[in-house]
């Protein structure tokens, strides 16, 4: 009897979401992923068996070579290269969905199979010619072609492609490099395949001459800079060249505080760059030419923050630089580079945005830089990449990041808080900061004379109505900031005593409690409230009446009080409590996410259903979002108690933008259960077309005999687009 062993490949470190084919060669297992369009290389760990935690896994992006939905692959016995056939191909590359790549994912050749014109290319195998002779041919299975006259059958075909006799091949040139600390000397290492026998190096230092013929030379550059270095590797079958831009840093410049700044290192072989977190959708990649080294960082379908934290010193200036490459995409997305300061207690400030990309860079590299000064109270900085709404086709490549001291901060002054514009307040308080660290300050208000001051600086007043100007300057070693910070504002007459209700029930409601919010003018007023004609009593906003209040009409009044004088015209709100039912669902508007994992509380654990603010909600601040749920067994539900024989009514709001692939269905259902047993299902509706904005759906059904609970279920199928839901309600009654 056969022995069966299995291991999961759709999560880290393999990240193979749709495994379509596999092959073994060179002591390595290769797989193709038809969703991410990757070639997955799995090298066994110390025990020599794949499928264990010590596997060394690398993902290569085949879409870079025009491959979409790779289906079959095999390893060439003579060359060790991998041949891949795909079901779809980028139209810009023509009908060539069969490619040859090296074991390290570099493109070797692309072979047209247009003559065969397969309907649905699937499996691929490499074997000797069927007619005999030397060499190897490639065999491709086409599972979508009939080869007889029986219309009810789909027999498929096998196509044989002759590649000619095999033998030694020309090398594929490649190399890596590292700069020696404190010098401009760079060590180069040949990593070419195909057994080259000679090497020629041009280090890009002018003249176009050959600088070395060693296999692994070192070279001392005359000065820091970026050099175009070319290696030509050759053997009896011919030469091949590889060129990289090699950046030589200034050995006397402040050090880069970032570890693994060019995403080269992956010590544990999990394909995630060392020192940059554990996001499985942020990987090391050589799918495009790197700008510093052999690899880049790659964000794929990644709606998350990736960061590295470094220690900083208050008042010190730091220079950031990073390169970004966004291939052409139709997605509406954002990709931000930012720095987030971290205080001694672990508190995080708002991110300081360096640049936010909302359009692709058409596949070209762009550099973004910034200089930032570490503010008071911080001890560390997080250098962050924040991708949002990067869906199936959204890819961002990054390379050559740096974050280091730029020297002492310049003498500068910044007002951080204080009045501006128009205000009726007759006092003023300003806060301010200055650089470099240790400066003192001088202030003046509507005066030509500077006086020593500290932050905060208060002017209790009362100041007169009209325009006022406050100025402050930092002083370092007796030298004042030549460009003081300035704030001008105007004191206007106070507004009349007035009260406004800003929130609370009105009209007919079923809730038996009530909460009101309100404001008043001028600033600094207090408030008094009353309910249903009772005496006014001191209150603050919001004012809550927990109830239960009786059914019928109710009146709430609130008045602002200024210096003991109440508003003679209180604000008033009337409402009527009527009989009604309670929503049985928890978190019906998908607002709550207590553990901040983006999955709405009480609605399961699938990462394909998240809380979102990408569109205007029907109500509240967030909506629920289904996306890329192509699994027919996928469903999201919440179960609540139910009583047999009782009628229940479900209402739901749905918003379906036009999807990329309109062949989908979206089912809303009530499933009656007894314990874990499903008794029956009432389908609310089956939706298979985009909606025009928010659309409401309603269903009433009676719980069958033996019912103990009901599951409110959402079940999208074959969904390549996005579905938004909001404001679900399940009540007992019509």
N, C-alpha and C positions, 0 to 999 in steps of 0.2 A: 504493500500500500504506500502511496506517495506521502511524503512528509511535507506539510504545509507550514510555511513561516511568513508572516506579514509585518509590514511596518508602514506607518502613515507618512505621506509625502506632501500633504497639502498645507503643512504649517512649517515653522522654523525647525531646522535650518534649510529645508529643501524649498519651501514656498512654491510648490508645484500645484497650482490650483486646478488644472485640468490635464492630467497625465494621459497622453495619447500614444506614446511609443517609447521603447527603451532598447538599448543595445549595450554590449559589453566589449571593451577592447582596451589595450594599453594598461590592463589592470584597473580600469576605471569603469563605473557604471554611468551611462549617459541617458537622460530622459528629455522629452520635449513637453512644454506646457502650452496648450492651445489657447489659454486666456491671456497670460502675460507675454506670450510669444517668446519664450525663453528656451535656450538650451541649458539644461541643468547637468553639471558635472559633479559626480559624487565619488570622491576618493576614500577608500576604506581607512579607518583609523588604525590604531596599534594592533588590534586583534585581527586585521585583515578581512573583516566581514562588514559589508555595508548594512545600513539600517540601525546604527548605534549612535550614541550621543557624541562620539569622537570623530564622526565622519567629517571630511573636509569638503565643503560644498561651495561651488561657484556657479552663479547664474550669468549667462551671456545673452544679451538682447538681440534676437534674430530679426526683430522688426526694423532694426537699423539697416539690414540687408534686404528689406522689402518683404520679409516673410510674415504672413499672418495665418494663424491656425496651423502651426506645424503638426503634421500627423505621423510621419514615419521617419526612421533614421537607422543608419548602420555605420559601423566602423570599417574603413577599408583595410583589408588584411596586410597590404603592402606598404601603404603610406602612413597609416595610423590616423588619417584625417577622417572627419565625420561628414557623411552626406545626409542631407535633410530634404524632405519633400513636404510641401504645404498645400492645404486645401484652397487658400486664398493668397493673393499677392498684390502688393502696391501697384496701382495702375501705371505709375510713373516709370516702373522698371520693365514693363512689358511682360510677355508670357514666359517667364523664367522662374517658376517656383521651386526649382531644385538647385541647391547650393552645396558647395564643399567648404568646410571651415576646418581650421587647425584645432588640435586639442585645447588650445587656449582661446578659442572663439574668434580667430581672425579669418576674414573671408579669403578663400583661395580662388574659387571660380564659381560661375553661375552658368548652368546648362539649361538651354531651352528645351522644353518638352511640348512645345506648341504643335509639333507634328503629330503627336499622339492625341492631343486635345482631350485629356481626361475630364470627365464630368465631376468627379469627386476623388482626387488623389488621396490615397490613404497609406497603406504600408509600403515600406522600402526595404530591400535586401540586396546585398552585394555577394555575388557568387560567380564561379567560372561560366564562360559562355555556354549556352544550351547546345550550340552546334559543335562544341569541342574547341580545343586550341588553348593558347596561353592567355594570361591576363584575367581580368575580371570585368563583368558587366553589371549594370544596375537594373533591378527588377522593381517595378512599381505596380501596386494593386490599385485598380479603379473600381470602387464599389458602387458607382452610380451609372453603369452602362449595361444595357441588355445586349447579349451576343447571340440571341436566337429569336425566333418568331413568336414566342409565347408571351403575350403582353402582360400577363399577371406575374411574371418572374423578373427578378433583377439579378442577373448572374455575375455581373462584373467582368473585368478583363485584367490580364497581366500584360504590362508593356516591358520589353527588354531594350535597354539602351547600351550600346557598345561604346566603351571608352578607350578601346585599343589596349595593346599590351602594357602591363605595369612594370615598373622598375624604379631605379633611383630617381629622385625628384630634386629640383632646385630648392635651395633653402628659402625659408621665410624669415627675413631679418627682424630682429627685435632686441631691445636692450633696456636696462635700468641704470640708474645712477644715484649717487649720494655725495653730498658735499662734506668735506672734512671740517670739523669745528675749528673756528678761529682762522681759517685760510680761505683762499679762492680755488683750492685744489678739489677736483671732482673725480671720484672713482667711477668708471664705467664698467658694466658687466654685460657681456653678450648672453642673450637668452634666445638666440635664433634656433629654429627647428630645421630639420632637413639635412643635418650633418654638414655644415659648411667647412671648407678647408682653408679659406683665406678671409681676411677681414681688412677693410679700409675705412678709416675714421676721418671725417672732416668736422672739426670742432667749431666751425663757424666764426673763426677769428679773423676772417678776411683773406682774400686771395684765392679761395676755392681750391686749395691744395690738400693733399692727403697728409694728415698730421700724425697718424700712427697706423701701423699694420698689426699691432698686437691684438689678441683676442679680448683681453680685459685690461685696457690701459687706464692710467690716471693722467690728468692734465691740469696744469695750473693756468687759470685765466688771468689776463692782465688786470682786469677790473671787474667789479660787480656788474651785473646786467643779464639780459636774456639773450642766449645764443642759439642759433639754429644748428643742431648737431645731427649729422647723417652717418649712419653705419651702412656699408655695403658688404653683405656676406655672400660668398660664392662657393660653388663646387663645380665638378665637371659638367653638371647639367645647366649651369648658368648662375647669374647673380640676382640678388634682390636687395632693395634698399629700404631703410626705415628712417624717418626724420622726426625729431622731437624738439620742442622749444624747451631749453634747459635754463632755468633761472638760477643764477649765481648770486647769492645774497652778500651784502656787505658784512664782512666778519667783525667790523667794529660797530655795527648798528645794534640798537637794543634788541634783545632776543624776542622771537615770536613766543608768546605765552601759551599758544594753543599746542596741544599734543596732536600728532597725526593730522596736520593742517591740510594736507592734500589727499587724505583719505586712502593712503597707500597700504596701511597696515591692517591685518586681519589675523591676529595671532591664533585665535581659536577656530578659524576656518568656518565661521558661521555666516560669512558673506556680509556681515555688518561691520563697517569701519570701526576699529578700536577707538575708544574714548569719545564716541558720539552716540551714546545711549544704546537702546535695545529695540528700536523700531524695526520690525521685519520688512517694512516697505521702504527703508532707507538702506541701500546696499552699496558695496564697492562694485565698480563697473569699468570695463574697458571697451564698452560699446561704441564710444566716440573717442577721437584723439584727445589725450590729456594735455593740460597746459603746464603741469608740473609733476613729472613722474609718469608712471604707466597706467594709473587708475584715476578715476574721478568718483565723487559721490553721486548717487542716483536716487531721487525721490520718484516713486511710482505709485499712482493712485493713493496718495498719502495726504490725509486730512489731519495732520498732527504737527506738533512742534518738536524739532530735533535741536539739541543744544549741547554745548560744552561750557562748563563753569571754570573760571580762573579767578585767582585772588588779585585784588587791586588795592591801591593806596589813595586815600581821600586827597583831592586837589591835584592829582597827577593827570596829565594829558595822555590819552591812548589813541593810537591810530589803528583803524580797521580797514582791511582790504579783502575783497572776495570776488570770485569770478562765477558767473551764472550763464548757463546755456539752456534755453527753453525751445525745444523743437516745435515746429508748426502744429497747432492743435485747434480744434473747434470749440473746446471747452471754455466756459466762462469761469475763470478761476482767479485766485490771487496767490502770489508767492512773495513773502516778505523776509527781508534781512533786518534783524533788529538786535539791540543790546538791552538786557534787563538787569538793572542794578539790584543787588541783594544786601540787605542790612545785616548787622551783627546778630540780630535775633531770628534771622531766617526769613524776615518779611521781604516780599518782592515789590518793587515799584512798577509803574506802568512801563511797558516796553518803549524804548527810544527807537523809532523806526529809521533805519538807514535808507531803505528803498523798498517799495512795494511794486512788483511786476504784476500787471493785469493783462498784458499781451505777450505772446511768445516773441522770442528773439530770432525767429526763422532759422534756428539752428546755429547761430553765431554766438561766440563768447562775448560777454559784456562784463566790465569790471566796475564795481561800486566801492567807494571809499568814504570814510567819515573820520572826523576827529572828535573825541568826546572827553570830557573832564569828569573824573569820579566825584560825585557830590558828597556832601557831608553825611556821615552816618553809614556809609556803605563799606563792605569788606570784600565783595566779590562781584563779578559780572558774568552773566550768561550770554554767550554769543549764539544767537538763535536763527533757525530757518523755520518759517511758519507757512505751510502749504494749506490752502483751503479750497474746497470744491474741485480738487484735482481728481477727475474721474478716470474712466478706463483708458483714455488716450492722453491723459496729463502726465508728462514726464518733466522733471527738472534736474539738470546736471549741475554740479558745483565743483570747484577746484580752487587750489592755491589760496586758502584763507590765511589771514594773519591778523593778530591783535597784540600790540605791544606798546610800550611806553614811547611817547613822542617827546619826552623831556618835560621840563618845568612848564606848567600852564602859564599863559600870558596874564598880565595884570588886567583884570576885567571885573565888572560889577554887574549883578543881575538882581532886579526887583522880583521877588517870587510871589508876593501877595500884597494887596492894598486896594483902596478904592480906585475906580476908573469910571469914565463916562459920567452919568448924572446920578446923584444920590441925594436923599433928604437928610442923611445922617450928618450931624455937625461935629463929629469927632473922626479921627483917622488913625489907623495903625498899619505900618508897613513892615514886611519882612524882606530880607535880602541876603545874598551870598556874594562871595568874591574869591578870585584866584590870583596868585597861588595860595596854598595853605598858609595860615598864620597872618593874613593881612588884617589891618584895622580899618575903621570906616569913619567917614565924615558925612554929615547930612545938613540940608537946609530946606526950609519951607518958606516960600514967598519972600526970600531974603537973599542978599548978595553975600552973606557971611556964612562960611562953613564952620560947623561945630562938631566935636567928636561925638560919636553915637555908637550904639550896638543894636543888633537885630533881636527882637522887634523894637521899632521906634514908634512911640505913641504920641499923638497930639490930642489931649482930652477935650479941647475946645471950651465952650462952643465956638466953632469956626463960622465966619460970616458966610452968607449966601453969595454965590458967584464962583469964579474960576480960581483954582489953587494949583500950585506946582510944587511937587516934592522931588528933590534930587539927592542921590547918595553916590559916593565914590569910595572905592577901596584904596588903601594907602599901604605901600610895601616899602619898608626901610626909609620912610620919609617922602617917597615919591608917590604922588596921587595918580589915580587912573585919569588919563587925559580926556576920556569920553565917559563922564558920569552917566549912570542910569537915571532916567527921568520918568515921572508919572504925573499927568495932568488930569484933573477931574473937576466937576462942577457941582456945587451944593445948590439944590433947588428947594423951593417951598415944599413942606411935607404934603403928601396927598391927604384928601379928606378921610375922616374915620369911616371905614366901610368894611363889610364882611361878605365873603363869597364862599358858598358850598361848592367844592370841586369834585366830590364823589359821594355816592351813597344810593340806596334803593329809590325807585320812583315807579309810579304806575302800579300794575298788579304784579305781585311776586308771591312765591310759595315759601321762601325762606322765612323762618321765625326769629332770626336775629338780624341785626343791622349795624353797619359800620359807616361812619361819615368822615370825610376829610374836608378841610376848609382852610381858608387863608384870610388875612385881614391887613388893612393899611391904617396908619403908617407902620413902618417896621417897629418891632418891639412891643406890639400890642399883646394883651392876654385875651382869653376868651371865656365866655359863659354859655352854657348849653341848657336846653330844656326839652323834655319829651312829653307830648300829649298834655300840655298846659301846666305841668308841674313847675315849681319855682326854678328860676335860673340858678345854676351852680357852676363854679369854676371847672374848666375842662381844657383839654389839649387835643390837637389833631394828631392821629385819628381818634374819634370817639366811638366806642363800641358799646352796643347794647346786646349782651349775649342771649337774652330771652330765656325760654321761648316766649315771644310776644304773641298775644291772642290774634286770631283772625279778625279782619276789619281794617278800618282806616286809622292811620297814625300820622302825627305831625311832629317834625323835628325842627327846632329853631336854635340858632347860634348867633351871638353878637360879640364883636370885638370891643375891648375895653382899653382906653388910653388914658393913663393918669387918673384912674377912678371914674372916668366918664364913659358910659356904654354907648355903643352905636344905637341911635334912636330907631333905626330900621333894620332889625335883625334879619338875617338870611333864613329862608324857610324852605322845607322840603316835605311834601306829603306823599304817602304811598299806601297801598292797600294789600294786606296779606290775605291770600286766597288759598283754598285747599289745593294740595299738589303732592307730587311724589318726589322722593329723594333719588338722585343719581346714585346707582349702586356701584359704579366704577370708581376705582382709585386712580388718581392722576389721569383724568379723562382728556385733559388738554395737552398731555405730554410735556408739561412744564417742569416736572421734578426730575432731578438727576443727582441724588445724594452723594454717590461715590465718584461723580465727575468722570464717568467712563463713556459719556455721550449717549448711553443707552437709556431711554426713559424708564424710570422706576415702574415696577409692577407690570411690565410688558415684555418679560423674557430676557434673554441674554444674547440674542443674535446681533453681531456687529454690522449686519446689513440693514438693521432698523435703528435709526439714531434720532436724537433730538436735534433740531435744526432751526436756524433763523435765516435761512437762505432766501425765503420769500416772505411776503407780508402775511402773518397768521390770520386765520378767521377770527380768533380771539386770543387774548393773552400775548405772550412774548415769543413762544416757541411753537413748533409743529412737530409731528412725527414724520420721518422720511424713510421710505423703502428705496433701495437702489441695487441694481445688478443682482437681482434674485432670480437666477435662471434655474434653480433647483426646484423641480416639481413638488418636492415634499416640504418646501419652506413654508412656514406659517407663523404668524405672531398672534398670541391670544392672551386674554386675561379671564380667569375663571372666578365667578362669584356665586354664592349660594342662591338657589332658586327652589320654588315650591311647586309640586305637581298640581296641575289644574289652574295655575295662576297665569294671567295674560301679562306679557312683557313687551315693551316697546323700545326698539333701538333706533336712534338717529345718529348719523355720522356725516361729517363734512369731508369731501375729497377734492383734491386739486391735482390733475394729471397734465403736466406740460407735454407737448408733442415729443415722444421718445425717439431716440435714434433708430430703433427697430420697433415698428408699430405692431409686430406680431406678439401681443401679450394679452393676458387676461388678469383681472383683479377681482377676487371674490370676497364679499363681506358675508359672514355667516353667523348664525346662532346654533351652537352645538349643545344639545341637552345631554347631561351625563349623570350617571349614578356611580359615585366614587371615581374610578379610573375608566369605567366602561362608557363608551359613547352610545346613547340610546337612539338618537336621530339628529338630523341637521335641517335647519331652515335657512336657505340661501337668501340673503337680503337682495343681492343683485350681482350680476356678472358684468364687469366693465371691460371693454376691449377697445376703447378709443379715448383720445385726449378729451379733457373737459374744458369748458370755457370759463376758467377761473374756478372759484370754490362752488361746489355743487352738493346739495344736501340729499341724503338717501335715508328712507325710513322703512321700518319693518315691525309689524306686530305679530306675535305668535304666542300660543299657549303651551306651557310646559307639559309634556306627556307624563303618563303614569310612571311612578318610581323615580322621578327626577329629584336629584339632590343639588344640582348645580348647573350653570350655563356658562359656556365659553364664548365670549365675543372674539371672533376670529377674523384676521386679515390674511389672505392667501394670494400673493402675486405669483405668477408663473411666466417663464420666458421673458423676464423683464430686463432689458438692457438700458432702460431709461430710469426715470425717477417718479415716485408717487408720494404726494404729501397728504397727510390726514390731520384733522383737528376737531376739537369739541365733540367727542363721543359722549353719548348719554344712553344709559339703560335704566328704565324705570319700570316699576310694577304698575300695570294699568294701561289703558289705551293711550 
